Amino acid sequence: MTQLKLLNGTEIPAVGLGVWQVEDGAQTEQAVSAALEAGYRLIDTAQGYGNEASVGKAIRESGIPREEIFLTTKFLPAKDDPYVEAEKSLERLGTDYLDLYLIHWPQGGPTWAWPGMEKVSTAGLSKGIGVSNFSAAELAELAKVAEIPAAVNQVYFSPFAYRRALLDASNEAGLVTQAYSPLGTGEHLTDAVVGRIAEELGRTPAQVLIRWGVQKGLSVIPKSTHRERIVQNFAVFDFELDEQAVAALDALDTTNGTADGLAATTKWWS
Ligand code: A2P
């Protein structure tokens, strides 16, 4: 359960560090360093986060061989060419390949960027390619035209956004679903149900939410800039949520098990 198999044959860690909303420079470098020291081997950034150079620096300075780290970045779809932008990402990251390259959101439709993503894959710039914030309908549209299938759909996912229909469709198509903002950007940490389960298990609310995602078969990427929280968020492989706890968490969903892929009800790019 600590690694998930992707369609392209590589394995992705079940828990990683997300660096959305982490400042470029010392803050990102320290967070990535702390995560790698704590045992994380998945780091998730994006062109839109503006912190790829700091991610790359921390990875190089860790001394951990590049091939032991799973590195994701995302194509900013306001740009024209996924291939050109991937080359720039590699330059900023100071590495010669990505493990995963995602279309950050379906701006302009779900299919136009895919040939460029496939070129990134066939040229060896990234081992895997995938998408983010895609709905089940958008995944289906993409599947119709794709020569190389998307390996991952990264979406806003937690017990409160339990996109059951999207997860089912992705599982059926063999895609791994990756959960960003698994703590609801921190908002879900104070929920009473999550708190009760955490107390019963002698764990923290963050660990309960991350563990729930792991047990659903997801790759989960909590964000933190604090070393002790980074360590805590990775310590989720030595306990289990029982059926009752999972059911209580499942019941927190506010999306009615949606097949939709967006965090917001409006398209934030239009
Ligand atoms: P910080 O970065 O200051 O540590 P999400 O992963 O859902 O986006 O949530 C990230 C938010 O949750 C951030 O505000 C982060 O704060 C906070 N956070 C992350 N891990 C923990 C934790 N273990 N305990 C408390 N807050 C946490």
Residues whose N, C-alpha, C, O or C-beta is under 5 A from the ligand:
A	BS01	A2P	S181 P182 L183 G184 T185 G186 A206 I221 P222 K223 S224 T225 H226 R229 Q232
